[in-house]
């Protein structure tokens, strides 16, 4: 496990009692308790400090991954699963 991820696994010590938001000790990014905070996002925050840019970059990666997943399902005989993935992608775009 990467050192930063190991620190995140013990994140409870960084969350003030009764708080629903905490600040990542690695990059300073504000997060909701339990919110996924990938190491790539941590690096991006440390590099640019612009939440909109980071969100856009991560969404592009996510959307590309969904397209690849749907394509692989369709190519391997899982057309119904590919249809569901594509439907989810369309509903998220609305």
MODELLER restraints for C-alpha pairs under 7 A, 6 or more apart:
rsr = mdl.restraints
at = mdl.atoms
rsr.add(forms.Gaussian(group=physical.xy_distance, feature=features.Distance(at['CA:5:A'], at['CA:39:A']), mean=6.95, stdev=0.5))
rsr.add(forms.Gaussian(group=physical.xy_distance, feature=features.Distance(at['CA:14:A'], at['CA:22:A']), mean=6.85, stdev=0.5))
rsr.add(forms.Gaussian(group=physical.xy_distance, feature=features.Distance(at['CA:15:A'], at['CA:22:A']), mean=5.26, stdev=0.5))
rsr.add(forms.Gaussian(group=physical.xy_distance, feature=features.Distance(at['CA:20:A'], at['CA:32:A']), mean=5.69, stdev=0.5))
rsr.add(forms.Gaussian(group=physical.xy_distance, feature=features.Distance(at['CA:20:A'], at['CA:33:A']), mean=5.34, stdev=0.5))
rsr.add(forms.Gaussian(group=physical.xy_distance, feature=features.Distance(at['CA:21:A'], at['CA:30:A']), mean=6.72, stdev=0.5))
rsr.add(forms.Gaussian(group=physical.xy_distance, feature=features.Distance(at['CA:21:A'], at['CA:31:A']), mean=5.47, stdev=0.5))
rsr.add(forms.Gaussian(group=physical.xy_distance, feature=features.Distance(at['CA:21:A'], at['CA:32:A']), mean=4.34, stdev=0.5))
rsr.add(forms.Gaussian(group=physical.xy_distance, feature=features.Distance(at['CA:21:A'], at['CA:33:A']), mean=5.47, stdev=0.5))
rsr.add(forms.Gaussian(group=physical.xy_distance, feature=features.Distance(at['CA:22:A'], at['CA:30:A']), mean=5.70, stdev=0.5))
rsr.add(forms.Gaussian(group=physical.xy_distance, feature=features.Distance(at['CA:22:A'], at['CA:31:A']), mean=5.49, stdev=0.5))
rsr.add(forms.Gaussian(group=physical.xy_distance, feature=features.Distance(at['CA:22:A'], at['CA:32:A']), mean=6.40, stdev=0.5))
rsr.add(forms.Gaussian(group=physical.xy_distance, feature=features.Distance(at['CA:22:A'], at['CA:33:A']), mean=6.61, stdev=0.5))
rsr.add(forms.Gaussian(group=physical.xy_distance, feature=features.Distance(at['CA:23:A'], at['CA:29:A']), mean=5.44, stdev=0.5))
rsr.add(forms.Gaussian(group=physical.xy_distance, feature=features.Distance(at['CA:23:A'], at['CA:30:A']), mean=4.45, stdev=0.5))
rsr.add(forms.Gaussian(group=physical.xy_distance, feature=features.Distance(at['CA:23:A'], at['CA:31:A']), mean=6.15, stdev=0.5))
rsr.add(forms.Gaussian(group=physical.xy_distance, feature=features.Distance(at['CA:24:A'], at['CA:30:A']), mean=6.46, stdev=0.5))
rsr.add(forms.Gaussian(group=physical.xy_distance, feature=features.Distance(at['CA:27:A'], at['CA:42:A']), mean=5.64, stdev=0.5))
rsr.add(forms.Gaussian(group=physical.xy_distance, feature=features.Distance(at['CA:27:A'], at['CA:45:A']), mean=6.29, stdev=0.5))
rsr.add(forms.Gaussian(group=physical.xy_distance, feature=features.Distance(at['CA:27:A'], at['CA:46:A']), mean=5.38, stdev=0.5))
rsr.add(forms.Gaussian(group=physical.xy_distance, feature=features.Distance(at['CA:29:A'], at['CA:45:A']), mean=6.68, stdev=0.5))
rsr.add(forms.Gaussian(group=physical.xy_distance, feature=features.Distance(at['CA:41:A'], at['CA:54:A']), mean=6.72, stdev=0.5))
rsr.add(forms.Gaussian(group=physical.xy_distance, feature=features.Distance(at['CA:44:A'], at['CA:54:A']), mean=6.34, stdev=0.5))
rsr.add(forms.Gaussian(group=physical.xy_distance, feature=features.Distance(at['CA:66:A'], at['CA:85:A']), mean=6.92, stdev=0.5))
rsr.add(forms.Gaussian(group=physical.xy_distance, feature=features.Distance(at['CA:70:A'], at['CA:82:A']), mean=4.30, stdev=0.5))
rsr.add(forms.Gaussian(group=physical.xy_distance, feature=features.Distance(at['CA:70:A'], at['CA:85:A']), mean=5.97, stdev=0.5))
rsr.add(forms.Gaussian(group=physical.xy_distance, feature=features.Distance(at['CA:70:A'], at['CA:86:A']), mean=6.69, stdev=0.5))
rsr.add(forms.Gaussian(group=physical.xy_distance, feature=features.Distance(at['CA:71:A'], at['CA:82:A']), mean=6.83, stdev=0.5))
rsr.add(forms.Gaussian(group=physical.xy_distance, feature=features.Distance(at['CA:73:A'], at['CA:79:A']), mean=6.28, stdev=0.5))
rsr.add(forms.Gaussian(group=physical.xy_distance, feature=features.Distance(at['CA:73:A'], at['CA:81:A']), mean=6.58, stdev=0.5))
rsr.add(forms.Gaussian(group=physical.xy_distance, feature=features.Distance(at['CA:73:A'], at['CA:82:A']), mean=5.43, stdev=0.5))
rsr.add(forms.Gaussian(group=physical.xy_distance, feature=features.Distance(at['CA:74:A'], at['CA:82:A']), mean=5.56, stdev=0.5))
